[in-house]
Amino acid sequence: MALFLFLVLIAVVLGIVGVAAHGLGYLLAIGIVVLVAAFALSAVRWTRRSGRPTR
Protein backbone atom coordinates (compact mmCIF):
# COMPACT_ATOMS: atom_id res chain seq x y z
CA MET A 1 0.00 0.00 0.00
CA ALA A 2 2.85 2.37 0.78
CA LEU A 3 4.37 1.78 -2.66
CA PHE A 4 1.05 2.59 -4.33
CA LEU A 5 0.66 5.83 -2.38
CA PHE A 6 4.26 6.81 -3.11
CA LEU A 7 3.78 6.23 -6.84
CA VAL A 8 0.56 8.24 -6.85
CA LEU A 9 2.30 11.09 -5.00
CA ILE A 10 5.16 11.07 -7.52
CA ALA A 11 2.66 11.07 -10.41
CA VAL A 12 0.79 14.05 -8.97
CA VAL A 13 3.98 16.04 -8.40
CA LEU A 14 5.25 15.31 -11.91
CA GLY A 15 1.87 16.26 -13.34
CA ILE A 16 1.76 19.57 -11.49
CA VAL A 17 5.32 20.45 -12.49
CA GLY A 18 4.63 19.39 -16.07
CA VAL A 19 1.57 21.64 -16.31
CA ALA A 20 3.03 24.61 -14.41
CA ALA A 21 6.43 24.80 -16.09
CA HIS A 22 6.19 25.81 -19.73
CA GLY A 23 8.08 23.41 -21.97
CA LEU A 24 8.09 20.50 -19.52
CA GLY A 25 5.04 18.72 -20.88
CA TYR A 26 6.97 15.48 -20.97
CA LEU A 27 6.85 15.45 -17.15
CA LEU A 28 3.06 15.39 -17.38
CA ALA A 29 3.29 12.37 -19.70
CA ILE A 30 5.70 10.63 -17.33
CA GLY A 31 3.36 11.40 -14.43
CA ILE A 32 0.44 9.83 -16.29
CA VAL A 33 2.51 6.72 -17.05
CA VAL A 34 3.53 6.42 -13.39
CA LEU A 35 -0.11 6.80 -12.29
CA VAL A 36 -1.26 4.08 -14.69
CA ALA A 37 1.57 1.82 -13.50
CA ALA A 38 0.56 2.41 -9.87
CA PHE A 39 -3.04 1.44 -10.57
CA ALA A 40 -1.93 -1.61 -12.57
CA LEU A 41 0.35 -2.73 -9.75
CA SER A 42 -2.44 -2.23 -7.25
CA ALA A 43 -4.89 -4.21 -9.40
CA VAL A 44 -2.46 -7.11 -9.81
CA ARG A 45 -1.77 -7.29 -6.07
CA TRP A 46 -5.50 -7.03 -5.26
CA THR A 47 -6.51 -9.83 -7.63
CA ARG A 48 -3.83 -12.13 -6.25
CA ARG A 49 -5.07 -11.62 -2.69
CA SER A 50 -8.73 -12.11 -3.48
CA GLY A 51 -8.21 -15.39 -5.35
CA ARG A 52 -9.40 -18.73 -4.12
CA PRO A 53 -7.29 -20.35 -1.44
CA THR A 54 -5.32 -23.34 -2.71
CA ARG A 55 -5.39 -26.63 -0.87
Buried (B, 14 or more C-beta within 10 A) or exposed (E): EEEBEEBBEBBEEBBEBBEEEEEEEEBBEBBBEBBEEBBEEBEEEEEEEEEEEEE
